[in-house]
Every structure is written in C-alpha cells, then in structure tokens.
Amino acid sequence: MAVAAPVAIGLSLAGAGLSAAGEISKARGQAAGYQFQEAQAQRKAAAARVAADQTDAALREELTTTLGNIGAIRAAAGIDPSSPTTDAIMQRETLISDRNRMIKVGNLNSQAEANDDAAGYYRYAAESAMNTGYMSAFASVIKGIGGAAGGGLSGWGGGADTFSYGGQSWPMYR
C-alpha cells in the first residue's frame, strides 16, 4: 500500500500532462485551419486586385477604340472632327465609359478589401486558438496537480507532520 500513493500521484500528473498535450495539439490543428483560410483569403484579395487592374486597362482600351470609331465614322461622313457635336458625342461616351469602369474597378477593389479583412480575422482566430490551447493546457496541469495534492497530499502545506493516502500515514521530515 505504501507504493500506491506515489503511483497514484504519478498517474494523476501523467494524465494531466497528456491532457495538456492534447489541448495544445487540438489548438495547433485549429490554428492550422485558420492559417489555411487566411492564406486563401489573401490569394482571393490578390486575385481581385489583379482583376481590378485588368478591368481598368481593358475598359480604357475599349474607350479608346470607341472614340476612334466615332471619329472615323464622323470623318467618313464628311463631318469636321473638331465640330461641337463630335466633341459632345465623345465627351458623353467618355463619361459613360468612365462611370462604368469606376463602378467595376471599385467593386473588385471592395472585394479585395473584404478578403483582406477576412485574412485579418483568420490570423487573429489562429492566434486566439493557440492562446486558448495553451491556457487550457495550463489549466489541465493545474487541475492534475490539484487532484494529486487533494487526493494524496492531505496535510502538505498546512503544517501537519504526516502524509496520508488511502488510510495510510507516513511521518514528514521537514
């Protein structure tokens, strides 16, 4: 019976250590999942920025082509390229094209910003998962130590001169 007390304490502490290791492992898994989602959101944000730049360039080229066509058609009809009507038509086409371009590019940039925000959240969630895991692991260790102390270390720290466990008592030498 004298061996039972140290074995029980040892098993209690070993269980606490395994529980702590499990909590940390669980936190690492959660953090890895959040880190993956963060990387995905970052890639989506980068892709949206590239799409915004490509859309901007394509729509500018389209406007240039449209204005060139307007000028060519009016010149073929024998209309002076510097006429107020030609200028008004080109200004109106430019206004409409610029508005559409700004809307499309703005939407893509908003999408990029939303993905950046999501990446920031996932980064925070990964850090929080690890912090929570470490706190849970620490709590498991403290609980295990408390269980070992409560179950087999009655009298320690209270000034008693004996160590008791399972109905057995041993003298304490301080």
C-alpha positions in Angstrom: 0.0 0.0 0.0 3.0 2.3 0.6 3.7 2.3 -3.2 0.2 3.1 -4.2 0.3 6.7 -3.1 3.3 7.7 -5.3 1.9 5.7 -8.2 -1.5 7.4 -7.9 0.2 10.8 -7.8 2.4 9.9 -10.7 -0.6 8.7 -12.8 -2.6 11.8 -11.9 0.3 14.0 -13.1 0.9 11.9 -16.2 -2.8 12.2 -17.0 -2.6 16.0 -16.6 0.4 16.1 -18.9 -1.3 14.1 -21.6 -4.4 16.2 -21.3 -2.3 19.3 -21.7 -0.6 17.9 -24.7 -4.0 17.1 -26.2 -5.2 20.6 -25.7 -2.1 22.0 -27.4 -2.4 19.6 -30.3 -6.1 20.5 -30.7 -5.2 24.2 -30.7 -2.5 23.6 -33.3 -5.0 21.9 -35.6 -7.5 24.7 -35.2 -4.7 27.3 -35.8 -3.6 25.4 -38.9 -7.1 25.5 -40.3 -7.4 29.3 -39.7 -4.0 29.8 -41.2 -5.1 28.0 -44.3 -8.2 30.1 -44.5 -6.1 33.2 -44.0 -3.9 32.2 -47.0 -6.9 31.6 -49.1 -8.4 35.0 -48.3 -5.0 36.6 -49.1 -4.9 34.9 -52.5 -8.5 35.9 -53.2 -7.6 39.5 -52.3 -4.6 39.5 -54.6 -6.7 38.0 -57.5 -9.3 40.7 -57.0 -6.7 43.4 -57.2 -5.3 41.9 -60.4 -8.8 41.6 -61.9 -9.4 45.3 -61.0 -6.2 46.4 -62.8 -7.0 44.2 -65.8 -10.6 45.5 -65.9 -9.4 49.1 -65.7 -6.9 48.6 -68.6 -9.4 46.7 -70.8 -12.1 49.3 -70.3 -9.7 52.2 -71.1 -8.7 50.4 -74.3 -12.3 49.9 -75.2 -13.0 53.6 -74.7 -10.0 54.5 -76.9 -11.3 52.1 -79.6 -14.9 53.5 -79.3 -13.7 57.2 -79.5 -11.5 56.2 -82.6 -14.6 54.6 -84.2 -16.7 57.7 -83.6 -14.1 59.9 -85.1 -13.7 57.7 -88.1 -17.4 57.4 -88.8 -17.9 61.2 -88.5 -14.9 61.8 -90.7 -16.1 59.4 -93.3 -19.4 61.2 -93.3 -17.5 64.4 -94.1 -18.1 66.0 -90.6 -15.4 68.2 -89.2 -13.6 66.3 -86.4 -13.5 69.5 -84.3 -17.2 70.1 -84.6 -19.1 70.8 -81.3 -21.4 67.8 -82.0 -18.4 65.4 -82.4 -16.9 66.7 -79.2 -20.2 66.4 -77.3 -20.7 62.8 -78.5 -17.1 61.9 -77.5 -17.5 63.6 -74.1 -20.7 61.7 -73.4 -19.1 58.4 -74.4 -16.2 59.1 -72.2 -18.4 60.0 -69.2 -20.4 56.7 -69.6 -17.3 54.6 -70.1 -15.5 56.2 -67.1 -18.5 55.7 -64.8 -18.9 52.0 -65.8 -15.1 51.5 -65.4 -15.1 53.1 -62.0 -18.0 51.0 -60.8 -16.5 47.7 -62.0 -13.0 48.5 -60.6 -14.5 49.8 -57.4 -16.4 46.6 -56.8 -13.3 44.5 -57.4 -11.3 46.6 -55.0 -14.1 46.3 -52.4 -13.9 42.6 -52.9 -10.2 42.7 -52.3 -10.6 44.7 -49.1 -13.2 42.3 -47.8 -10.8 39.4 -48.4 -8.1 41.3 -46.6 -10.4 41.8 -43.7 -11.2 38.1 -43.7 -7.5 37.3 -43.8 -7.0 39.5 -40.7 -9.8 37.8 -38.9 -8.4 34.3 -39.7 -4.9 35.5 -38.5 -6.5 36.6 -35.2 -8.5 33.4 -34.9 -5.3 31.3 -35.3 -3.6 33.3 -32.6 -6.6 33.0 -30.3 -6.8 29.3 -30.9 -3.2 28.8 -29.8 -3.6 31.1 -26.8 -6.7 29.3 -25.7 -5.0 25.9 -26.2 -2.1 27.0 -24.0 -4.5 28.3 -21.3 -6.4 25.0 -21.4 -3.2 23.0 -21.2 -2.1 25.0 -18.2 -5.5 24.6 -16.6 -5.2 20.8 -17.1 -1.8 20.7 -15.5 -3.0 22.8 -12.5 -6.1 20.6 -12.2 -3.9 17.5 -12.3 -1.6 18.9 -9.6 -4.6 19.9 -7.6 -6.1 16.4 -7.9 -2.8 14.8 -6.9 -2.5 17.1 -4.0 -6.1 16.8 -2.9 -6.2 13.1 -3.2 -2.9 12.2 -1.8 -1.2 15.1 -0.2 -3.5 16.0 2.6 -1.6 17.7 5.2 1.1 19.2 3.0 1.4 22.9 3.4 -0.9 23.0 6.4 1.8 22.4 9.0 0.8 18.8 9.6 3.6 16.3 10.3 2.2 13.4 8.3 1.5 12.4 4.7 -1.7 10.4 4.4 -3.1 8.4 1.5 -5.5 5.5 1.3 -5.8 5.1 5.1 -2.0 5.0 5.5 0.0 7.8 7.2 3.7 8.5 7.0 5.8 10.9 9.0 7.0 14.0 7.3 10.5 15.3 7.9 10.8 19.0 7.3 
